[in-house]
Amino acid sequence: MKPHSDRAAKSGEPSGSQLLAPCQIKCPIHEEIQRTNILISLLPRDPQAAASIIIEIGDDLFRKNPFFTVCGYVCGICELECRYAETGGAIRRRLLKRFIADRYRDRLHNLEPLPRGDRDMVAVIGGGPAGLMAGYELSRRGFRPVIFEAGASLGGALRLIPHYRLPMDLLDDTIDAIVRVAGIEIRFDARLGMYGFDLDRLQEQGFRAVFIAVGSPAPRILTFGGKELPGQKSPGVIYGHSFLYELAHGAIPAGYLDNRRVIVIGGGNVALDSARSARRLGADVTIVCLESGVGESPLPADPLEVKAAVEEGVAIIYSRGVCAIHHDTGRLTGITAPRCTRVVDDHGFNPQFDLADSMEIAADLLIISVGQGPERRFLHHEGLLDETGRVAFDPLTLESPNRRSLFVGGDMLKLGFMVDAMRDGVEAAESIDRYCRGGDLRAGREIAYSTPPPPSRHDYRPEPDVQWLPPEHRLDFNLFESGFTLEDAIAEARRCLTCGPCSSCEACIEAGIRLDIPTCEVIEERCSGCGVCASACPFGAASVVMREERLSSVTDRQLCRGCGLCIAACPAAARRLVPAKAPEEKPAGDGRTNVSPPL
């Protein structure tokens, strides 16, 4: 399968807008979702015949997103903007990627390495998703990236995802493939700010640029009334990040929490991972969160994660905070939880509480999961913080304003999804490439994305049921969700509404259905401006405008799919298909046919 032109990413134009499907805009790396969906929908139903094509689709995915195998298990952010969500249920894009990923495992070991580059050395500090993605993209551009990792393994926060959601052997295979294909040099046990390892030393060693993506391993403390809540350093209290770290490294044995009462503070994905993991360790688990869980105050966590947790017996107490942590003779006994009357105001996060409406909740273990932040000591030492104590950076280029040739990204800037960190790795590589070439770091990168009108469809089909083990059979750390079969994947991919323009997809060309994507030409002397074509077009590409005191139809070339429905509907035979090409300037009313300019 030949590489797609990737016109949906960065066109290199000075500025402007790009038309993409809503799901592709939602994806931080603008993965070509519609293209993959269509290619899967066209798979033959014979598994043997489909096998080689599935590998080609995987190759296509890997080129832009070498983490797609992991995304197939843990990332469904694009589904939040699927237009099908309100009519039949969002396309299960994550499971479609998992379908490819599960059949691509062996291929990961046999991918051809990228050509070895001879451009400058670039230091990447941190071996998580942002750092690995930066290393991969820098290698594609001919640089020689070196990743400095503080620990003994790569993956960063991905290592903390519980095994019932993500198989660790798949993560290992994916990371190994990225490092091998990109030819990335790895140096472990290298913590910035320790043992003489600093930015000046990197420059002395010949690194032309540095990308820092060290994540956010430092837990955010629990506060109340603007002050640190006492009792967080006492026995029986642990932070969510630390709990998941100990679990991932085998420090918490099975059954460790049997019949113990566990309270998890927070409503994000780390809180849900902590709660569901504690439940699997035998605990009676309760989540306490500020959000109401309805309307404009939903939990930040993935709704499916919340649904799964409730099914597994995790209780959720909404609209409550913590104003006191109680201990008796050195043992945790519980918390006081006042009602939260407001989470945010016009200035942002500013929870308000009604202390007269408080409840006491007993607990044997308290897991605090209200966010994390970066380790600030070395950031302060290197002068990378602004006057407010935050990491200083240009949000477009990720360049540090305090030090040339230095770029920052990933969770150390803002906690987000895995793919948010991956995007930062891609953007940092682009900036470093421009910096080393002496180019403008900002030119052409401020792109306004817009969506086409929804296709006119009436045959909506419901989303498939999630294939989860029954709750009583999934309280262990084995995978609890089944993937798609070939038949399942084809059926689900065929639900895709193909909302995006042809230029962002080109799957029909790849599949051999078309040699090119044509557009509709209007023969103006035949057109009466009746508007039948506009009624027939399901994509909003045909419309009628007033030209020199007469109505005439026009075609928006970005929206036109070249399907020919308008041609079949036109009573005057005033439309025909022609190869897509740039519109030519013609004198108005010269009687010649021309392709109408985009609206």
C-alpha positions in Angstrom: 0.0 0.0 0.0 1.6 3.3 -1.1 1.8 6.1 1.4 -1.1 8.5 1.3 -0.2 12.1 0.4 -1.4 13.2 3.8 -2.9 16.4 2.6 -5.0 16.5 5.7 -2.0 17.2 7.9 0.0 20.3 7.1 -0.2 21.5 3.6 2.7 23.9 3.8 0.4 26.8 2.8 1.0 30.1 4.6 -2.2 29.9 6.6 -5.9 29.3 6.1 -8.4 26.5 6.8 -8.7 22.8 6.1 -11.8 20.8 5.7 -11.8 17.5 7.6 -14.3 15.1 9.2 -15.1 16.0 12.8 -13.4 12.8 14.1 -10.2 13.7 12.3 -10.2 17.2 13.7 -10.8 15.8 17.2 -7.8 13.5 16.9 -4.7 15.5 18.1 -2.5 14.0 15.3 -5.3 14.1 12.7 -5.2 10.4 12.0 -6.8 9.5 8.7 -9.8 7.8 10.3 -12.2 7.8 7.3 -9.5 6.3 5.1 -8.9 3.4 7.4 -12.6 2.8 8.0 -13.3 2.6 4.3 -10.3 0.3 3.6 -11.6 -2.0 6.4 -15.1 -1.9 5.0 -13.8 -3.2 1.7 -12.0 -6.2 3.1 -12.9 -9.6 1.7 -14.8 -11.8 4.0 -12.4 -14.7 3.6 -9.8 -14.4 6.4 -7.0 -15.7 4.3 -7.7 -13.3 1.5 -8.1 -10.4 3.9 -4.8 -11.1 5.9 -2.4 -9.4 3.5 -4.6 -6.4 3.1 -4.9 -6.0 6.8 -1.1 -5.9 7.1 -1.1 -3.2 4.4 -3.6 -1.2 6.3 -1.5 -1.6 9.4 1.6 -0.3 7.5 -0.5 2.7 6.4 -1.4 3.4 10.0 2.1 2.8 11.4 3.6 5.4 9.1 1.7 8.3 10.7 1.0 6.7 14.1 3.5 4.0 15.2 1.5 3.8 18.4 -1.7 2.7 16.7 -1.5 -0.7 18.2 -1.6 0.7 21.7 -4.3 3.3 20.7 -6.5 0.4 19.6 -6.8 -0.6 23.3 -6.8 2.7 25.2 -7.6 5.7 22.9 -11.1 6.5 21.5 -11.0 10.3 21.7 -12.1 10.6 18.1 -15.4 8.8 18.9 -16.4 11.8 21.0 -17.0 13.9 17.8 -18.5 11.2 15.6 -21.6 12.5 13.9 -23.1 9.1 14.2 -23.2 9.4 18.0 -26.7 11.0 18.1 -28.3 8.7 15.5 -26.9 5.2 15.9 -24.0 5.5 18.3 -20.4 6.6 17.5 -18.4 4.4 15.1 -16.2 2.3 17.4 -13.0 3.5 15.9 -10.8 2.3 18.8 -12.0 -1.3 18.3 -11.4 -1.0 14.5 -7.8 -0.1 15.2 -7.5 -2.9 17.7 -8.8 -5.3 15.0 -5.9 -4.3 12.8 -3.5 -4.2 15.8 -4.2 -7.8 16.9 -3.4 -9.0 13.4 -0.3 -6.8 13.1 1.7 -8.1 16.1 4.0 -10.3 14.1 4.6 -7.6 11.5 6.0 -5.3 14.3 9.1 -7.6 14.5 9.7 -7.4 10.7 9.3 -3.8 9.8 12.1 -2.3 7.7 14.2 0.3 9.5 14.1 3.9 8.2 17.2 5.0 6.3 19.9 6.1 8.7 20.1 9.9 8.8 23.2 12.0 8.9 21.7 15.3 10.1 22.3 16.8 13.6 22.0 14.9 16.9 18.9 15.8 18.9 18.5 15.0 22.6 15.0 13.8 23.7 14.6 13.9 27.5 12.0 11.4 28.5 10.9 8.0 26.9 7.2 8.3 27.1 4.7 8.8 24.2 5.9 12.4 23.5 9.6 11.5 23.6 9.2 8.3 21.5 7.0 10.1 18.9 9.5 12.9 18.7 12.3 10.4 18.2 10.4 8.6 15.4 9.5 11.8 13.6 13.0 13.2 13.9 14.4 10.1 12.5 12.0 10.3 9.5 13.5 13.8 8.9 17.1 12.5 8.9 18.1 13.5 12.4 20.0 11.3 14.8 17.8 11.3 18.0 19.0 10.1 21.4 16.4 9.5 24.1 17.5 10.0 27.7 15.3 8.0 30.0 15.4 8.4 33.8 14.2 4.9 34.5 15.0 1.4 33.3 12.3 1.1 30.6 10.5 3.2 28.0 6.8 4.0 27.9 6.3 6.6 30.6 2.8 6.7 31.9 1.7 4.0 29.5 3.4 1.6 31.9 0.8 2.5 34.5 -2.2 1.5 32.5 -3.7 -1.6 34.2 -3.2 -4.9 32.3 -6.9 -5.5 32.0 -6.9 -2.6 29.6 -3.6 -2.9 27.9 -1.4 -6.0 27.4 2.1 -5.1 28.4 3.6 -7.5 25.9 1.9 -5.5 23.1 3.3 -2.2 24.6 6.8 -3.8 24.7 6.5 -5.0 21.0 5.3 -1.6 19.9 8.0 0.4 21.7 10.7 -2.0 20.4 9.4 -1.6 16.9 9.5 2.2 17.1 13.0 2.3 18.5 14.3 -0.3 16.0 12.6 1.2 12.9 13.6 4.8 13.8 17.2 3.8 14.9 16.8 5.7 18.1 19.7 5.5 20.6 18.5 5.0 24.1 20.4 5.9 27.3 18.7 4.7 30.5 19.1 5.9 34.1 19.7 9.5 32.8 17.8 11.9 35.0 18.1 15.6 34.0 19.5 17.7 36.8 21.4 14.8 38.5 25.1 13.8 38.4 26.1 16.7 36.1 23.6 15.8 33.5 22.2 19.2 32.4 21.4 21.2 29.3 24.8 22.8 29.1 26.4 19.4 29.1 24.2 18.2 26.2 25.2 21.2 24.1 28.9 20.5 24.8 28.3 16.9 23.6 27.1 18.2 20.2 23.4 18.1 20.4 21.9 20.7 18.2 18.5 20.8 19.9 16.8 19.4 22.9 13.2 18.3 23.5 12.1 17.8 27.1 9.1 15.6 27.7 9.6 14.3 31.2 5.9 13.8 32.0 4.2 14.7 35.3 5.2 12.1 37.9 4.8 14.5 40.9 1.3 14.1 42.5 -0.9 17.1 43.0 -1.7 17.5 46.7 -5.2 17.7 48.0 -6.2 21.2 49.1 -9.1 22.8 50.8 -9.7 26.5 51.2 -6.5 27.2 49.3 -4.4 25.3 51.8 -2.8 21.8 51.9 -5.2 19.4 53.6 -3.4 17.8 56.6 -3.0 14.0 56.9 -1.9 13.2 53.3 1.5 12.0 54.5 0.1 9.7 57.1 -0.3 5.9 56.9 -3.2 4.7 54.8 -2.9 7.5 52.3 -1.4 7.1 48.8 -1.6 9.0 45.5 -3.1 7.4 42.4 0.1 7.6 40.3 2.1 5.9 43.1 -0.6 3.3 43.6 -0.6 2.4 39.9 3.2 2.4 39.8 3.5 0.0 42.7 0.9 -2.2 41.1 2.6 -2.2 37.7 5.9 -3.1 39.3 4.5 -6.0 41.3 4.7 -4.4 44.7 1.0 -5.0 45.5 0.1 -8.7 45.7 -3.2 -10.2 44.7 -5.8 -10.0 47.4 -3.9 -7.3 49.2 -7.0 -5.3 49.7 -9.4 -8.1 50.5 -12.4 -6.8 52.4 -10.8 -3.4 52.9 -12.7 -0.1 52.4 -11.0 2.1 49.8 -11.9 5.7 48.9 -10.6 7.2 45.6 -10.6 11.0 45.4 -11.0 12.2 41.8 -12.9 11.6 38.6 -10.3 11.3 35.9 -8.9 8.3 34.1 -6.1 7.7 36.7 -8.8 7.7 39.4 -10.9 5.2 37.5 -7.8 3.0 36.9 -7.0 3.1 40.6 -10.6 2.3 41.6 -11.0 -0.6 39.2 -7.6 -2.0 40.1 -8.4 -1.7 43.8 -11.6 -3.6 43.2 -9.7 -6.3 41.5 -7.5 -6.5 44.6 -10.5 -7.4 46.7 -11.5 -4.0 48.0 -14.9 -2.3 48.6 -14.3 0.8 46.5 -16.0 4.2 46.6 -15.1 7.1 44.3 -15.7 10.6 45.7 -15.6 13.4 43.0 -16.5 17.1 42.8 -18.5 16.7 39.5 -22.2 16.0 39.5 -21.8 13.5 36.6 -24.6 15.1 34.6 -25.2 18.0 32.3 -22.2 20.4 32.2 -20.4 18.6 35.0 -19.5 15.1 33.8 -16.6 13.1 35.1 -13.4 13.8 33.1 -12.9 10.1 32.7 -13.9 8.1 29.7 -17.7 7.4 30.0 -17.1 3.7 29.2 -14.6 3.5 32.0 -17.2 4.9 34.4 -19.8 2.4 33.1 -17.4 -0.5 33.6 -16.4 0.6 37.1 -20.1 0.8 38.2 -20.8 -2.6 36.7 -17.8 -4.0 38.7 -19.2 -2.7 42.0 -17.4 0.6 42.4 -19.7 3.1 44.1 -19.5 6.8 43.0 -20.5 9.6 45.3 -20.9 12.7 43.2 -20.7 16.4 44.1 -18.5 15.9 47.2 -15.0 17.1 48.2 -12.7 16.4 51.1 -12.3 18.9 54.0 -10.7 16.5 56.5 -8.7 13.2 56.6 -9.2 11.3 59.9 -6.7 9.0 61.7 -6.9 7.2 65.0 -3.7 6.1 66.7 -1.9 6.2 63.4 -4.5 4.4 61.4 -6.7 5.9 58.7 -10.4 5.9 59.6 -12.1 8.0 57.0 -12.8 11.4 55.5 -15.3 14.3 55.9 -16.9 15.0 52.5 -18.8 18.3 52.1 -21.2 18.9 49.3 -19.6 20.7 46.3 -21.9 23.4 45.1 -19.8 24.6 42.2 -16.7 23.2 40.5 -15.7 26.0 38.1 -16.5 29.7 37.8 -15.7 32.4 35.2 -12.0 32.2 36.2 -11.7 28.5 35.9 -11.4 25.7 38.5 -12.6 27.1 41.8 -14.7 24.6 43.8 -17.2 25.9 46.4 -18.6 23.8 49.3 -21.5 23.7 51.7 -19.9 22.7 55.0 -23.3 22.4 56.6 -24.0 19.5 54.2 -21.1 17.1 55.0 -20.9 13.3 55.3 -18.5 11.0 57.0 -17.1 8.1 54.9 -15.1 5.3 56.6 -12.0 4.0 54.9 -9.0 1.8 55.4 -7.1 3.2 52.4 -7.4 6.6 50.7 -6.1 7.0 47.1 -5.8 10.7 46.1 -6.0 11.2 42.3 -6.6 14.8 41.6 -3.8 15.3 39.0 -0.1 15.4 38.6 2.6 17.9 37.7 6.2 17.9 36.6 9.2 17.8 38.9 10.0 21.5 39.2 13.4 21.5 40.8 15.5 21.0 37.6 13.0 23.1 35.6 13.6 26.0 38.0 17.4 25.4 37.9 17.5 25.5 34.1 15.4 28.7 34.0 12.4 27.1 32.2 9.6 28.4 34.4 7.8 31.7 34.0 6.9 34.2 36.7 3.9 32.2 37.8 5.9 29.0 38.3 4.6 27.3 35.1 6.7 25.9 32.3 7.3 28.7 29.8 6.7 27.7 26.1 5.2 28.8 22.8 1.9 26.9 22.4 2.3 26.7 18.7 6.0 25.8 18.3 6.7 24.4 21.8 9.9 26.4 21.9 11.1 27.7 25.2 11.3 31.5 25.2 14.1 31.3 27.8 16.5 29.2 25.9 17.0 28.8 22.1 17.1 25.3 20.7 15.1 24.0 23.6 11.5 22.6 23.1 9.1 21.2 25.7 6.0 19.0 25.5 3.8 16.2 26.7 2.2 15.8 30.1 4.7 18.2 31.7 2.8 21.0 30.1 -0.8 19.7 30.6 -2.1 16.4 31.5 -4.1 14.9 28.7 -4.7 11.8 26.6 -1.8 9.7 25.3 -2.4 11.1 21.8 -2.0 14.7 23.1 1.5 13.8 24.2 2.1 12.1 20.8 1.0 15.3 19.0 3.5 17.3 21.0 6.2 14.9 19.9 5.3 15.5 16.2 5.1 19.3 16.6 8.4 19.4 18.4 10.1 17.4 15.6 8.6 19.9 13.1 9.9 22.8 15.1 13.3 21.3 15.5 13.5 20.6 11.8 12.7 24.2 11.0 15.1 25.5 13.6 18.0 23.5 12.3 17.2 24.7 8.8 17.0 28.3 9.9 13.4 28.5 8.9 10.4 30.3 10.4 9.0 28.1 13.2 5.5 29.5 12.9 4.8 29.9 9.2 1.8 27.9 7.9 1.1 26.2 11.2 -1.9 28.3 12.4 -4.6 26.3 10.6 -8.3 26.7 11.2 -10.1 23.4 10.7 -13.7 23.2 9.6 -16.1 20.4 8.9 -18.2 19.7 5.8 -22.0 19.6 6.2 -23.3 16.2 7.4 -23.9 13.8 4.5 -27.6 13.2 3.8 -28.3 9.7 5.1 -31.4 7.9 6.3 -30.2 4.3 6.8 -28.6 4.7 10.2 -27.6 1.5 11.9 -27.1 1.1 15.7 -23.7 0.6 17.2 -22.7 -2.9 18.2 -22.8 -3.9 21.8 -19.6 -3.8 23.7 -18.2 -7.3 24.2 -17.2 -7.3 27.8 -17.0 -10.3 30.1 -19.8 -10.3 32.7 -18.8 -8.2 35.8 -18.5 -11.3 38.1 -16.0 -12.9 35.7 -13.7 -9.9 35.1 -12.5 -9.0 38.6 -8.9 -10.0 37.7 -6.2 -8.4 35.6 -6.9 -10.3 32.4 -8.3 -8.4 29.4 -12.1 -7.9 29.9 -13.0 -6.8 26.4 -13.1 -8.9 23.3 -12.1 -7.4 19.9 -13.9 -7.5 16.6 -14.0 -10.5 14.3 -13.5 -9.9 10.6 -17.2 -9.8 10.1 -17.7 -7.4 13.0 -15.0 -5.1 11.7 -16.4 -4.9 8.2 -19.9 -4.3 9.4 -18.8 -1.6 11.8 -16.6 0.2 9.3 -19.5 0.2 6.9 -21.4 2.3 9.3 -19.0 5.2 8.8 -20.7 8.2 7.2 -17.5 9.3 5.4 -18.0 12.9 6.5 -14.6 14.1 5.3 -13.6 15.4 1.9 -12.0 13.1 -0.6 -8.7 14.9 -0.3 -8.3 13.7 3.3 -9.0 10.0 2.4 -8.3 8.7 -1.1 -9.2 5.2 0.0 -11.1 4.6 -3.2 -8.0 5.1 -5.2 -6.0 2.9 -2.9 -8.6 0.1 -3.3 -8.5 0.4 -7.1 -12.1 1.6 -7.3 -11.0 4.9 -9.0 -7.9 6.1 -10.8 -8.5 9.6 -9.6 -11.2 11.6 -7.8 -13.2 13.5 -10.4 -15.3 16.6 -9.9 -18.4 18.0 -11.6 -18.1 20.5 -14.3 -21.0 22.9 -15.0 -21.9 23.6 -18.6 -23.1 27.1 -18.1 -25.0 27.6 -21.3 -27.2 24.6 -20.5 -27.8 25.4 -16.9 -31.1 27.0 -16.0 -30.4 27.3 -12.3 -33.3 25.1 -11.4 -31.6 23.7 -8.3 -32.3 20.0 -8.9 -28.6 19.2 -8.6 -28.5 20.9 -5.2 -31.4 18.8 -4.0 -29.8 15.6 -5.3 -26.3 16.1 -3.9 -26.0 14.3 -0.5 -22.8 16.2 0.4 -23.8 19.8 -0.1 -21.4 20.3 -2.9 -23.9 21.6 -5.5 -25.7 24.9 -5.0 -27.3 27.7 -7.0 -26.0 31.3 -7.1 -26.9 34.5 -9.0 -24.4 35.3 -11.7 -24.9 38.4 -14.0 -28.6 38.5 -13.2 -29.2 34.8 -13.9 -29.2 31.7 -11.7 -26.5 29.1 -12.3 -25.3 26.1 -10.4 -21.8 25.8 -9.0 -19.7 23.1 -7.5 -17.7 23.3 -4.3 -14.7 21.2 -5.3 -13.7 20.5 -1.7 -17.1 18.9 -1.0 -17.7 17.2 -4.3 -17.2 13.4 -4.2 -17.6 12.9 -8.0 -20.4 10.5 -7.3 -22.5 11.7 -10.3 -25.9 11.9 -8.6 -26.2 15.5 -9.6 -25.5 14.5 -13.2 -28.2 11.8 -13.2 -30.7 14.3 -11.7 -30.0 17.3 -14.0 -32.9 17.6 -16.6 -30.7 19.7 -18.9 -27.6 17.6 -19.0 -25.7 20.6 -17.7 -23.2 18.7 -15.6 -20.5 16.2 -16.3 -17.5 14.6 -14.6 -14.0 15.7 -15.3 -10.6 15.0 -13.7 -10.0 17.1 -10.6 -7.9 20.1 -11.4 -7.4 23.6 -10.3 -10.1 26.0 -11.6 -9.1 28.1 -14.5 -9.9 31.8 -14.7 -12.4 32.4 -17.5 -14.0 35.6 -18.7 -17.6 35.6 -17.4 -20.2 34.6 -20.0 -17.7 33.5 -22.7 -19.8 30.4 -23.3 -17.1 27.9 -22.5 -17.4 25.2 -19.9 -15.5 25.6 -16.7 -15.2 24.2 -13.2 -16.9 26.6 -10.8 -14.6 27.9 -8.0 -15.2 26.7 -4.4 -17.8 28.7 -2.5 
